[in-house]
Every structure is written in C-alpha cells, then in structure tokens.
C-alpha cells in the first residue's frame, strides 16, 4: 500500500512539473511613433510587473516590441526565457535569468526612436500582423499593448484626416467596420488567451472626440473577431 502512495506522489509531482513548463506569459508592445507628444508611452517597470515573475519565477516569459509608423512592416524585437521547474532548477541561476530578461526589456524600450516626421500612419495592418503572429501560441496568456491614438491615416483605404472618411465613420460606422474586417484576413476568431489593451490619453477635445469614434469602431471590430479588447489611459 505504501509503495502505491509513493507512486501516486511521484506521479503528481511529475504532472505538476510538466504543467509549469507549459504555462507562461507573453507581453507584446506596439508603439505608435508617428507623434512625439503622446502622454502614455511604454514603461519597463509597468510591463515587467505584468509577467508576475516575482510570484511565478519558473514560468516561461516572452516580450515583443515593435513600432508603428507609415510602414506596414516594421522590425520586431523579442526576448524570452524558457519555463522551468523549482524541483529541477537552480534558484540563483533563475534569478540571474530573470534579471537579465528584465534589463533587456528596459534596453529595448530605451533605444532612441527615429525622429523622422511621418506624413501617414499605418495602425491597423501592423496590429493585424502582430495578432496573427501571437495566435500561433495558444498556450501562453498573451497581452498585446497598443500605445496609439488609433488614428489611421492611409490614403489607400481609410484616413481620419480625410473629411469624407471621418464623415463616414460618424454616420455609417458599419461600412468602416467592414473595411477594417476586410483587412483582417487570417485572424482566427475567438482567441481566449489573448487580450488587447489600447493605451492612450487624449490632450484636446478634438483628440478626445476622434478617439471616442475609433474606440467604438475597434470595440465593434474586435467583438466581431471575438477577441478581448480594453482601453486605458495608462498601464498600471
């Protein structure tokens, strides 16, 4: 009877080890650099806390960062640490790995931004591309932080700076929603492990009005895609 208890305990221990390796957190950041006066910008301390590595030091963690400007395709930076188990791991080594990971996030966020003036801003397409990439991982809990006013300014299909498009957004948002959904091909509906967080703080009444319209549009588009989205003025 005692041998069966030992086997049961060992089995449960090995099961727990396996599960801890399979869980983890991904934080991805897309930063709109078409404007230089955004109040809300990515801060390493806030982002690092989202990984919860203090309470769960053995889980896997992945950080991605990219910018959004006039271009659809921009380079992405990525850091990660593999998941491990306390039973088989070395705490001192793990502490060094976590510290290195956190310092790497700070270094990426502090790379000098290009001070080029952008005449256009492509927000939706880079966001769609990043979502498609993140959907490849169905295990990790994933947060995509989008630091942007969401003001699409693409002369080819939609621009909030074009009076006809802005009027259409005000009077017939369903048509605009259809335009955005047409350009979201490849996104899988219903990614329960992904949450999108838009971080933006308007500074003028005009910015507030346009952002309110874009917020409503994005809420409807993401509801259609069955992907969670929220809007905050800063990231805690």
Secondary structure, DSSP 4 states (H G I P E B T S, - for coil): -HHHHHHHHHHHHHHHHHHHHH-EEEEEEEEE-S-S--S----HHHHHHTT-TTT-TTSEEEEEEEEESS-S---EEEEEE----TTTS-HHHHHHHHHHHHHHHHHHHTSPPP-PPPS-B--HHHHHHHHHHHTT--SSEEEEEEES----EETTTEETTSHHHHHHHHH-HHHHHHHHHHTTTTPPS--TTEEEEEE----SHHHHHHHHHHHHHHHHHHHHHT-EEEEESS--
